[in-house]
Amino acid sequence: MNSLTALSLFSGAGGMDIGMRKAGFAVLSNLEIDKYCCETLRAAVEREKADTVVYETDIQTIDPAQLVTYGQKSDTKNKNFCVRKLLTTACLRGARASPA
């Protein structure tokens, strides 16, 4: 596993993810609500043989712990787990608090 990891929230078609991978990051999870973008993301994950999990859902409905995965396995042994989990939780709380 790469020592640099990232979560992709509001992923769109994955353009930023391409840059993150080229910069040496392993993108652990994509979160996107648009089904067509998710189709594109899944095709890219398959083409690149990446261990990225694509979640096709609203950010307000997902458990933050689901996003912090690597190859479908819990990443709790990674020393950055707590930091990523806190950041993800903060993002989700912010999204829930924002007016529609």
N, C-alpha and C positions, 0 to 999 in steps of 0.2 A: 504494500500500500504506500502511496505517496505520503510524504510527511506533511505536505500542504493539502488541506482539504477545504471544500467549499460546499455550501448549500445554495441552490438556485431557487429563489422565490420569485413568483411572477415571471416565469422563465420565457414566456413567449415562444418563439421558434428555436431558441437556443443559441443565438448569435454570441451572447456574452459567454456562454459555456465553452464555445470554441476557443475564445481568447483565454479563458481560465485554464483549459487543458493545455494549450500551447505554452502558457506561462508556468506549467508544472503542477497545477492543482488537480486533485482528483475530485470531481464533482460527485458528491455522495447521493444527492437527491435533487430532482426537479419537481417543482410544484407549480402547476398551471391548470386553469379552469377550462380553457378553450380546447375542445376535442381535436380540432385540426392541428393546433400547435402540438398537442400531446402525440398525435400520430407522427409528426415530424421529429419530435424529441425521441420517441421510441425507435424510429428508423435510424437516427443518428447513433443512439446507444448501441444498437445491433451492429451497425456498420463499423463503429469504432471499437467494438468489443469491450465496452466500458462496463464497470460495475455500478452503474447509476440506476437508481430506482425512480421511475416517473410516476408521480401522483397526479391523477386527473381529478381535482377536487377544489372546492373553495377553501381558502386558507383558514377561514373561521371554523371549519369543521374537522380539522385534522389535529391529532395529538402531536405536540412538538417532538416527542420521543421517536415517532415514526420517521421523522426527517433525518435524524441522526443515525443513519445506517450505512453500512458499507457491504455491498454484495449480499443484502438481505440479513446480515448478522448484526447484532447489537455491537456498537462501537464503544462500550463503556470502559474498555481497557486502555483506550487512547487517552493520553494525558489532557488533550484539548476537549474532551467530551463535555465537561461541565461548562466550559466557556461557550461552546457552540450551543449547548442546550439553553443556557441563560439568554443568549442572543436571540435564539429562535423563539423562546417564550416571550421575550420582550417585543419582538416583531409581531407575534400573534396577538398579544395584549393590545398593542397599538392599533392593529387592524380592527380589533373588536370595538375599541373605544372610538374609532373614527366614525363620524356621521356618514350615512349612506349617500 
